[in-house]
Amino acid sequence: MKNQLRKLKEILKHCTLCPRRCAVDRTGGERGFCGLANRPVVARALPHHGEEPPISGRKGAGTIFLSSCNLRCAFCQNHQISHGTEGREETAVELARTMIRLQEAGCHNIEPVTPTPHAAALLEAWMIARRAGLSIPLVYNCGGYEAPEVLRLLEGMVDVYLPDFKFGDPALGLKYAGVPDYPEAAARAIAEMIRQVGDALETDGSLARRGLLVRHLVLPGETANSRAVLDLIRNRLSPAVPLSLMAQYTPVAPVLENPDLNRRVAEEEYEAVVDYALDLGFEEIYVQAVDEREIVPDFRRDDPFHWPEGDG
């Protein structure tokens, strides 16, 4: 692992940690698209009960919400932290202590969210935490826009990959995330994840221990995009891949004036996507209820996922 960490730190000097390939020297003060230097920036770290059942379990995922993102989708529910770099800059030792604290709190895993720009520091912190007694799985919760050669350097650290597959239509990836190659990049990245951990989700009882779970957020008016995503997974990756089809899309402040994104997903839209997945032969599918609950986290609160009475 030391050699893998050395290579990741070398990449930071000419950063190509993600397919944007900004090629800036993050160790020397330069900033690329993500706006980050070479230390991780943590927005929140807490037990999180809102993930899929094998991830959250009864005591919660040990979720570390990292600031910034290499996509910054216009509709991101975590836009308060993913569209900027606010948060606490930590050393690898401090981040390792956070991991140990979450394990001591009873969390079932360590789940860094939007880890891609932080990959070098994350691996270093994980190595320190392992020496200090960290034993629970690491869940890599990412946006799917990953570089396979970087993922290879994380082999041995990641137990469960939890990637999004957001766009099957490259035009939507360009429109909402500013990247023209999202479908192809995501397919290549998830293929590498499958090479490392397989195309199934292995559980110990009801908790994820190893493997893969691919998430897809159904967008309003974009069922064709969802079908394209499912076709890519079925034909390019594996029909055995477990899917999490999410109905939770909620308009956030940056898109309230956008006529395409300013409404919730209709029940018939979501059900059409689920039916299509079943028709393609996918057997392990996590689904959500389509409702009007307000589920956008507020990272100005100590607990971003606690909504006081009357907030929704």
C-alpha atoms as a printed R data frame, in Angstrom:
    type eleno elety resid chain resno       x       y       z
1   ATOM     1    CA   MET     A     1   0.000   0.000   0.000
2   ATOM     2    CA   LYS     A     2   2.926   2.339   0.592
3   ATOM     3    CA   ASN     A     3   3.797   2.216  -3.101
4   ATOM     4    CA   GLN     A     4   0.179   2.955  -4.039
5   ATOM     5    CA   LEU     A     5   0.155   5.945  -1.682
6   ATOM     6    CA   ARG     A     6   3.426   7.230  -3.137
7   ATOM     7    CA   LYS     A     7   1.953   7.106  -6.642
8   ATOM     8    CA   LEU     A     8  -1.213   8.934  -5.560
9   ATOM     9    CA   LYS     A     9   0.851  11.700  -3.976
10  ATOM    10    CA   GLU     A    10   2.883  11.975  -7.158
11  ATOM    11    CA   ILE     A    11  -0.333  12.426  -9.146
12  ATOM    12    CA   LEU     A    12  -1.188  15.456  -6.979
13  ATOM    13    CA   LYS     A    13   1.818  17.276  -8.431
14  ATOM    14    CA   HIS     A    14   0.193  17.123 -11.879
15  ATOM    15    CA   CYS     A    15  -3.315  16.240 -10.835
16  ATOM    16    CA   THR     A    16  -5.147  13.666 -12.901
17  ATOM    17    CA   LEU     A    17  -7.087  12.053 -10.062
18  ATOM    18    CA   CYS     A    18 -10.278  12.298 -12.135
19  ATOM    19    CA   PRO     A    19 -11.069  12.396 -15.861
20  ATOM    20    CA   ARG     A    20 -11.059  16.205 -15.874
21  ATOM    21    CA   ARG     A    21  -7.247  15.902 -15.784
22  ATOM    22    CA   CYS     A    22  -6.631  19.491 -14.637
23  ATOM    23    CA   ALA     A    23  -2.868  18.779 -14.422
24  ATOM    24    CA   VAL     A    24  -2.272  21.407 -11.715
25  ATOM    25    CA   ASP     A    25   0.262  21.091  -8.896
26  ATOM    26    CA   ARG     A    26  -1.992  20.776  -5.865
27  ATOM    27    CA   THR     A    27   1.029  20.300  -3.607
28  ATOM    28    CA   GLY     A    28   2.389  23.676  -4.700
29  ATOM    29    CA   GLY     A    29  -0.723  25.786  -4.160
30  ATOM    30    CA   GLU     A    30  -2.344  25.469  -7.571
31  ATOM    31    CA   ARG     A    31  -6.059  24.714  -7.762
32  ATOM    32    CA   GLY     A    32  -7.953  22.810 -10.427
33  ATOM    33    CA   PHE     A    33 -11.687  22.344 -10.936
34  ATOM    34    CA   CYS     A    34 -12.240  20.968  -7.416
35  ATOM    35    CA   GLY     A    35 -10.485  23.937  -5.801
36  ATOM    36    CA   LEU     A    36  -8.671  21.714  -3.300
37  ATOM    37    CA   ALA     A    37  -5.050  21.550  -2.196
38  ATOM    38    CA   ASN     A    38  -3.489  18.312  -0.973
39  ATOM    39    CA   ARG     A    39  -5.261  17.966   2.387
40  ATOM    40    CA   PRO     A    40  -8.776  16.587   2.837
41  ATOM    41    CA   VAL     A    41 -11.541  19.031   3.740
42  ATOM    42    CA   VAL     A    42 -14.286  17.530   5.903
43  ATOM    43    CA   ALA     A    43 -17.729  19.139   6.067
44  ATOM    44    CA   ARG     A    44 -19.336  16.639   8.466
45  ATOM    45    CA   ALA     A    45 -18.618  13.181   9.877
46  ATOM    46    CA   LEU     A    46 -21.446  11.329  11.582
47  ATOM    47    CA   PRO     A    47 -23.479   8.112  11.751
48  ATOM    48    CA   HIS     A    48 -25.831   8.303   8.769
49  ATOM    49    CA   HIS     A    49 -29.078   6.341   8.580
50  ATOM    50    CA   GLY     A    50 -30.273   7.414   5.137
51  ATOM    51    CA   GLU     A    51 -28.344   5.030   2.893
52  ATOM    52    CA   GLU     A    52 -29.507   1.695   1.476
53  ATOM    53    CA   PRO     A    53 -30.256  -0.890   4.219
54  ATOM    54    CA   PRO     A    54 -27.024  -2.924   3.722
55  ATOM    55    CA   ILE     A    55 -24.998   0.292   4.097
56  ATOM    56    CA   SER     A    56 -26.834   2.021   6.969
57  ATOM    57    CA   GLY     A    57 -27.884  -1.048   8.920
58  ATOM    58    CA   ARG     A    58 -29.272  -0.310  12.386
59  ATOM    59    CA   LYS     A    59 -26.453   1.854  13.735
60  ATOM    60    CA   GLY     A    60 -25.678   3.883  10.635
61  ATOM    61    CA   ALA     A    61 -22.919   4.249   8.117
62  ATOM    62    CA   GLY     A    62 -19.832   6.087   9.346
63  ATOM    63    CA   THR     A    63 -20.248   8.806   6.768
64  ATOM    64    CA   ILE     A    64 -17.555  11.389   6.126
65  ATOM    65    CA   PHE     A    65 -18.942  14.168   3.952
66  ATOM    66    CA   LEU     A    66 -15.949  15.611   2.115
67  ATOM    67    CA   SER     A    67 -16.138  19.080   0.620
68  ATOM    68    CA   SER     A    68 -16.064  19.799  -3.103
69  ATOM    69    CA   CYS     A    69 -16.644  17.370  -5.961
70  ATOM    70    CA   ASN     A    70 -15.205  16.682  -9.382
71  ATOM    71    CA   LEU     A    71 -18.692  16.945 -10.949
72  ATOM    72    CA   ARG     A    72 -20.759  19.578  -9.093
73  ATOM    73    CA   CYS     A    73 -24.009  18.601 -10.775
74  ATOM    74    CA   ALA     A    74 -26.436  21.505 -10.982
75  ATOM    75    CA   PHE     A    75 -29.105  19.556  -9.083
76  ATOM    76    CA   CYS     A    76 -26.886  18.077  -6.338
77  ATOM    77    CA   GLN     A    77 -28.747  17.627  -3.053
78  ATOM    78    CA   ASN     A    78 -25.462  18.227  -1.211
79  ATOM    79    CA   HIS     A    79 -24.785  21.420  -3.169
80  ATOM    80    CA   GLN     A    80 -23.961  23.363   0.008
81  ATOM    81    CA   ILE     A    81 -20.725  21.394   0.348
82  ATOM    82    CA   SER     A    82 -20.159  19.842  -3.082
83  ATOM    83    CA   HIS     A    83 -20.053  23.191  -4.908
84  ATOM    84    CA   GLY     A    84 -17.392  24.702  -2.655
85  ATOM    85    CA   THR     A    85 -14.479  23.935  -0.394
86  ATOM    86    CA   GLU     A    86 -15.816  25.080   2.975
87  ATOM    87    CA   GLY     A    87 -15.123  22.752   5.856
88  ATOM    88    CA   ARG     A    88 -12.348  21.675   8.173
89  ATOM    89    CA   GLU     A    89  -9.010  20.979   6.525
90  ATOM    90    CA   GLU     A    90  -7.520  17.938   8.248
91  ATOM    91    CA   THR     A    91  -4.258  16.081   8.277
92  ATOM    92    CA   ALA     A    92  -4.213  12.376   7.491
93  ATOM    93    CA   VAL     A    93  -3.768  11.684  11.214
94  ATOM    94    CA   GLU     A    94  -6.853  13.751  12.078
95  ATOM    95    CA   LEU     A    95  -8.902  12.029   9.376
96  ATOM    96    CA   ALA     A    96  -7.759   8.650  10.714
97  ATOM    97    CA   ARG     A    97  -8.973   9.681  14.181
98  ATOM    98    CA   THR     A    98 -12.345  10.529  12.667
99  ATOM    99    CA   MET     A    99 -12.550   7.029  11.193
100 ATOM   100    CA   ILE     A   100 -11.715   5.454  14.560
101 ATOM   101    CA   ARG     A   101 -14.284   7.674  16.307
102 ATOM   102    CA   LEU     A   102 -17.011   6.533  13.902
103 ATOM   103    CA   GLN     A   103 -16.083   2.903  14.474
104 ATOM   104    CA   GLU     A   104 -16.227   3.456  18.240
105 ATOM   105    CA   ALA     A   105 -19.686   4.995  17.813
106 ATOM   106    CA   GLY     A   106 -20.873   1.650  16.445
107 ATOM   107    CA   CYS     A   107 -21.030   2.534  12.745
108 ATOM   108    CA   HIS     A   108 -21.021  -0.430  10.398
109 ATOM   109    CA   ASN     A   109 -18.521   1.020   7.932
110 ATOM   110    CA   ILE     A   110 -16.535   4.089   6.946
111 ATOM   111    CA   GLU     A   111 -18.210   5.862   4.035
112 ATOM   112    CA   PRO     A   112 -16.365   8.816   2.490
113 ATOM   113    CA   VAL     A   113 -18.722  10.792   0.231
114 ATOM   114    CA   THR     A   114 -17.283  12.438  -2.903
115 ATOM   115    CA   PRO     A   115 -13.831  11.010  -2.138
116 ATOM   116    CA   THR     A   116 -12.337  11.357  -5.623
117 ATOM   117    CA   PRO     A   117 -10.335  14.597  -5.186
118 ATOM   118    CA   HIS     A   118  -9.239  13.408  -1.726
119 ATOM   119    CA   ALA     A   119  -8.017   9.946  -2.765
120 ATOM   120    CA   ALA     A   120  -4.383  10.329  -1.679
121 ATOM   121    CA   ALA     A   121  -5.203  11.694   1.777
122 ATOM   122    CA   LEU     A   122  -7.964   9.133   2.182
123 ATOM   123    CA   LEU     A   123  -5.619   6.216   1.546
124 ATOM   124    CA   GLU     A   124  -3.019   7.664   3.913
125 ATOM   125    CA   ALA     A   125  -5.605   8.181   6.663
126 ATOM   126    CA   TRP     A   126  -7.001   4.680   6.166
127 ATOM   127    CA   MET     A   127  -3.536   3.156   6.507
128 ATOM   128    CA   ILE     A   128  -2.994   5.045   9.775
129 ATOM   129    CA   ALA     A   129  -6.450   4.083  11.046
130 ATOM   130    CA   ARG     A   130  -5.892   0.408  10.230
131 ATOM   131    CA   ARG     A   131  -2.732   0.412  12.310
132 ATOM   132    CA   ALA     A   132  -4.795   1.961  15.125
133 ATOM   133    CA   GLY     A   133  -7.438  -0.771  15.005
134 ATOM   134    CA   LEU     A   134  -9.878   0.162  12.247
135 ATOM   135    CA   SER     A   135 -11.560  -3.056  11.147
136 ATOM   136    CA   ILE     A   136 -14.906  -2.140   9.572
137 ATOM   137    CA   PRO     A   137 -15.356  -2.018   5.770
138 ATOM   138    CA   LEU     A   138 -14.688   1.093   3.698
139 ATOM   139    CA   VAL     A   139 -17.505   2.147   1.349
140 ATOM   140    CA   TYR     A   140 -16.384   4.377  -1.529
141 ATOM   141    CA   ASN     A   141 -19.389   6.612  -2.282
142 ATOM   142    CA   CYS     A   142 -18.541   8.439  -5.507
143 ATOM   143    CA   GLY     A   143 -20.173  10.138  -8.488
144 ATOM   144    CA   GLY     A   144 -18.992   7.573 -11.018
145 ATOM   145    CA   TYR     A   145 -16.732  10.004 -12.884
146 ATOM   146    CA   GLU     A   146 -13.517   8.244 -11.979
147 ATOM   147    CA   ALA     A   147 -10.169   7.413 -13.570
148 ATOM   148    CA   PRO     A   148  -9.638   3.620 -13.713
149 ATOM   149    CA   GLU     A   149  -5.885   4.007 -13.229
150 ATOM   150    CA   VAL     A   150  -6.533   5.858  -9.963
151 ATOM   151    CA   LEU     A   151  -9.069   3.284  -8.814
152 ATOM   152    CA   ARG     A   152  -6.407   0.616  -9.318
153 ATOM   153    CA   LEU     A   153  -4.265   2.424  -6.753
154 ATOM   154    CA   LEU     A   154  -7.117   2.107  -4.229
155 ATOM   155    CA   GLU     A   155  -7.325  -1.669  -4.562
156 ATOM   156    CA   GLY     A   156  -7.075  -3.237  -1.137
157 ATOM   157    CA   MET     A   157  -8.539  -0.210   0.634
158 ATOM   158    CA   VAL     A   158 -12.082  -0.263  -0.764
159 ATOM   159    CA   ASP     A   159 -14.389  -3.060   0.354
160 ATOM   160    CA   VAL     A   160 -17.618  -1.770  -1.182
161 ATOM   161    CA   TYR     A   161 -17.918   0.546  -4.163
162 ATOM   162    CA   LEU     A   162 -21.050   2.730  -4.153
163 ATOM   163    CA   PRO     A   163 -20.868   4.690  -7.421
164 ATOM   164    CA   ASP     A   164 -23.528   6.741  -9.136
165 ATOM   165    CA   PHE     A   165 -24.265   6.133 -12.784
166 ATOM   166    CA   LYS     A   166 -25.921   9.478 -13.413
167 ATOM   167    CA   PHE     A   167 -26.108   9.944 -17.152
168 ATOM   168    CA   GLY     A   168 -26.578   7.567 -20.060
169 ATOM   169    CA   ASP     A   169 -27.068  10.533 -22.362
170 ATOM   170    CA   PRO     A   170 -23.736  12.377 -22.825
171 ATOM   171    CA   ALA     A   171 -25.601  15.597 -23.644
172 ATOM   172    CA   LEU     A   172 -27.121  15.599 -20.145
173 ATOM   173    CA   GLY     A   173 -23.697  15.040 -18.581
174 ATOM   174    CA   LEU     A   174 -22.446  18.094 -20.438
175 ATOM   175    CA   LYS     A   175 -25.534  20.143 -19.608
176 ATOM   176    CA   TYR     A   176 -25.705  19.432 -15.888
177 ATOM   177    CA   ALA     A   177 -22.137  18.482 -14.896
178 ATOM   178    CA   GLY     A   178 -20.008  20.093 -17.575
179 ATOM   179    CA   VAL     A   179 -18.424  16.843 -18.774
180 ATOM   180    CA   PRO     A   180 -18.974  15.510 -22.319
181 ATOM   181    CA   ASP     A   181 -17.830  11.941 -21.676
182 ATOM   182    CA   TYR     A   182 -19.695  10.894 -18.538
183 ATOM   183    CA   PRO     A   183 -21.339   7.651 -19.788
184 ATOM   184    CA   GLU     A   184 -18.123   6.225 -21.218
185 ATOM   185    CA   ALA     A   185 -16.028   7.319 -18.230
186 ATOM   186    CA   ALA     A   186 -18.492   5.834 -15.755
187 ATOM   187    CA   ALA     A   187 -18.698   2.547 -17.643
188 ATOM   188    CA   ARG     A   188 -14.900   2.196 -17.658
189 ATOM   189    CA   ALA     A   189 -14.635   3.133 -13.985
190 ATOM   190    CA   ILE     A   190 -17.317   0.713 -12.824
191 ATOM   191    CA   ALA     A   191 -15.731  -2.052 -14.908
192 ATOM   192    CA   GLU     A   192 -12.566  -1.534 -12.866
193 ATOM   193    CA   MET     A   193 -14.580  -1.619  -9.639
194 ATOM   194    CA   ILE     A   194 -16.107  -4.918 -10.722
195 ATOM   195    CA   ARG     A   195 -12.644  -6.296 -11.462
196 ATOM   196    CA   GLN     A   196 -11.632  -5.502  -7.895
197 ATOM   197    CA   VAL     A   197 -14.687  -6.529  -5.862
198 ATOM   198    CA   GLY     A   198 -17.006  -8.395  -8.222
199 ATOM   199    CA   ASP     A   199 -20.448  -7.601  -9.620
200 ATOM   200    CA   ALA     A   200 -22.468  -8.554  -6.530
201 ATOM   201    CA   LEU     A   201 -22.976  -7.179  -3.029
202 ATOM   202    CA   GLU     A   202 -21.750  -9.650  -0.438
203 ATOM   203    CA   THR     A   203 -23.322  -9.348   2.987
204 ATOM   204    CA   ASP     A   204 -22.624 -10.685   6.432
205 ATOM   205    CA   GLY     A   205 -26.169 -11.158   7.600
206 ATOM   206    CA   SER     A   206 -27.799  -7.953   6.360
207 ATOM   207    CA   LEU     A   207 -24.719  -5.699   6.193
208 ATOM   208    CA   ALA     A   208 -22.551  -5.068   3.135
209 ATOM   209    CA   ARG     A   209 -19.045  -6.464   3.490
210 ATOM   210    CA   ARG     A   210 -17.684  -6.494  -0.055
211 ATOM   211    CA   GLY     A   211 -18.798  -5.773  -3.561
212 ATOM   212    CA   LEU     A   212 -20.680  -3.170  -5.538
213 ATOM   213    CA   LEU     A   213 -23.978  -1.292  -5.543
214 ATOM   214    CA   VAL     A   214 -24.679   1.106  -8.418
215 ATOM   215    CA   ARG     A   215 -26.962   4.064  -7.766
216 ATOM   216    CA   HIS     A   216 -29.034   5.934 -10.327
217 ATOM   217    CA   LEU     A   217 -31.112   9.018  -9.555
218 ATOM   218    CA   VAL     A   218 -34.184   9.277 -11.781
219 ATOM   219    CA   LEU     A   219 -34.508  12.855 -13.014
220 ATOM   220    CA   PRO     A   220 -37.836  14.515 -13.867
221 ATOM   221    CA   GLY     A   221 -38.700  14.177 -17.532
222 ATOM   222    CA   GLU     A   222 -35.599  12.099 -18.269
223 ATOM   223    CA   THR     A   223 -36.747   8.477 -18.315
224 ATOM   224    CA   ALA     A   224 -34.897   8.040 -21.631
225 ATOM   225    CA   ASN     A   225 -31.675   8.916 -19.818
226 ATOM   226    CA   SER     A   226 -32.457   6.312 -17.157
227 ATOM   227    CA   ARG     A   227 -33.112   3.658 -19.797
228 ATOM   228    CA   ALA     A   228 -29.797   4.510 -21.442
229 ATOM   229    CA   VAL     A   229 -28.007   4.070 -18.097
230 ATOM   230    CA   LEU     A   230 -29.627   0.689 -17.543
231 ATOM   231    CA   ASP     A   231 -28.751  -0.415 -21.082
232 ATOM   232    CA   LEU     A   232 -25.110   0.506 -20.520
233 ATOM   233    CA   ILE     A   233 -24.940  -1.382 -17.225
234 ATOM   234    CA   ARG     A   234 -26.664  -4.444 -18.731
235 ATOM   235    CA   ASN     A   235 -24.647  -4.548 -21.957
236 ATOM   236    CA   ARG     A   236 -21.249  -3.148 -20.973
237 ATOM   237    CA   LEU     A   237 -20.934  -4.324 -17.375
238 ATOM   238    CA   SER     A   238 -23.114  -7.107 -15.976
239 ATOM   239    CA   PRO     A   239 -26.812  -7.965 -15.570
240 ATOM   240    CA   ALA     A   240 -25.932  -9.184 -12.078
241 ATOM   241    CA   VAL     A   241 -25.023  -5.678 -10.847
242 ATOM   242    CA   PRO     A   242 -27.184  -4.649  -7.858
243 ATOM   243    CA   LEU     A   243 -29.029  -1.397  -8.501
244 ATOM   244    CA   SER     A   244 -30.334   1.359  -6.280
245 ATOM   245    CA   LEU     A   245 -32.946   3.281  -8.264
246 ATOM   246    CA   MET     A   246 -33.582   6.523  -6.429
247 ATOM   247    CA   ALA     A   247 -36.816   8.520  -6.528
248 ATOM   248    CA   GLN     A   248 -35.606  11.150  -4.070
249 ATOM   249    CA   TYR     A   249 -34.837  13.924  -6.561
250 ATOM   250    CA   THR     A   250 -35.780  17.233  -4.951
251 ATOM   251    CA   PRO     A   251 -35.297  20.649  -6.576
252 ATOM   252    CA   VAL     A   252 -32.594  22.582  -4.734
253 ATOM   253    CA   ALA     A   253 -31.968  26.316  -4.730
254 ATOM   254    CA   PRO     A   254 -29.648  26.438  -7.788
255 ATOM   255    CA   VAL     A   255 -32.285  24.873 -10.088
256 ATOM   256    CA   LEU     A   256 -35.565  26.295  -8.783
257 ATOM   257    CA   GLU     A   257 -35.827  28.525 -11.855
258 ATOM   258    CA   ASN     A   258 -34.928  25.729 -14.271
259 ATOM   259    CA   PRO     A   259 -38.165  24.535 -15.951
260 ATOM   260    CA   ASP     A   260 -36.693  21.065 -16.521
261 ATOM   261    CA   LEU     A   261 -35.559  20.479 -12.948
262 ATOM   262    CA   ASN     A   262 -37.948  22.469 -10.756
263 ATOM   263    CA   ARG     A   263 -40.322  19.592  -9.966
264 ATOM   264    CA   ARG     A   264 -40.228  16.195  -8.281
265 ATOM   265    CA   VAL     A   265 -40.194  12.934 -10.212
266 ATOM   266    CA   ALA     A   266 -43.679  11.649 -10.986
267 ATOM   267    CA   GLU     A   267 -44.638   8.212  -9.717
268 ATOM   268    CA   GLU     A   268 -45.325   6.963 -13.238
269 ATOM   269    CA   GLU     A   269 -41.860   8.105 -14.374
270 ATOM   270    CA   TYR     A   270 -40.136   6.277 -11.572
271 ATOM   271    CA   GLU     A   271 -42.203   3.117 -11.972
272 ATOM   272    CA   ALA     A   272 -41.444   3.059 -15.704
273 ATOM   273    CA   VAL     A   273 -37.708   3.024 -14.921
274 ATOM   274    CA   VAL     A   274 -38.089   0.249 -12.344
275 ATOM   275    CA   ASP     A   275 -40.164  -1.799 -14.800
276 ATOM   276    CA   TYR     A   276 -37.526  -1.328 -17.485
277 ATOM   277    CA   ALA     A   277 -34.807  -2.564 -15.131
278 ATOM   278    CA   LEU     A   278 -36.880  -5.652 -14.366
279 ATOM   279    CA   ASP     A   279 -37.481  -6.243 -18.087
280 ATOM   280    CA   LEU     A   280 -33.702  -6.149 -18.647
281 ATOM   281    CA   GLY     A   281 -33.236  -8.938 -16.131
282 ATOM   282    CA   PHE     A   282 -31.834  -7.059 -13.149
283 ATOM   283    CA   GLU     A   283 -32.813  -8.993 -10.050
284 ATOM   284    CA   GLU     A   284 -31.362  -7.069  -7.102
285 ATOM   285    CA   ILE     A   285 -32.957  -3.626  -7.081
286 ATOM   286    CA   TYR     A   286 -33.352  -1.239  -4.152
287 ATOM   287    CA   VAL     A   287 -36.325   1.079  -4.648
288 ATOM   288    CA   GLN     A   288 -37.732   4.161  -2.955
289 ATOM   289    CA   ALA     A   289 -41.205   5.510  -2.375
290 ATOM   290    CA   VAL     A   290 -42.206   8.472  -4.509
291 ATOM   291    CA   ASP     A   291 -43.460  11.130  -2.122
292 ATOM   292    CA   GLU     A   292 -43.195  14.798  -1.268
293 ATOM   293    CA   ARG     A   293 -40.994  14.595   1.822
294 ATOM   294    CA   GLU     A   294 -38.313  17.281   2.121
295 ATOM   295    CA   ILE     A   295 -35.071  15.302   2.242
296 ATOM   296    CA   VAL     A   296 -32.438  17.834   1.220
297 ATOM   297    CA   PRO     A   297 -29.769  17.974   3.945
298 ATOM   298    CA   ASP     A   298 -28.856  21.301   5.503
299 ATOM   299    CA   PHE     A   299 -25.148  21.324   6.301
300 ATOM   300    CA   ARG     A   300 -25.522  24.533   8.306
301 ATOM   301    CA   ARG     A   301 -26.937  22.312  11.071
302 ATOM   302    CA   ASP     A   302 -24.887  20.086  13.336
303 ATOM   303    CA   ASP     A   303 -27.021  17.190  12.108
304 ATOM   304    CA   PRO     A   304 -27.772  17.951   8.448
305 ATOM   305    CA   PHE     A   305 -30.371  15.174   8.261
306 ATOM   306    CA   HIS     A   306 -32.466  16.212  11.252
307 ATOM   307    CA   TRP     A   307 -35.388  18.332  10.186
308 ATOM   308    CA   PRO     A   308 -37.098  20.191  13.025
309 ATOM   309    CA   GLU     A   309 -40.864  19.800  13.241
310 ATOM   310    CA   GLY     A   310 -42.514  21.812  10.500
311 ATOM   311    CA   ASP     A   311 -39.555  21.623   8.105
312 ATOM   312    CA   GLY     A   312 -41.029  18.716   6.123
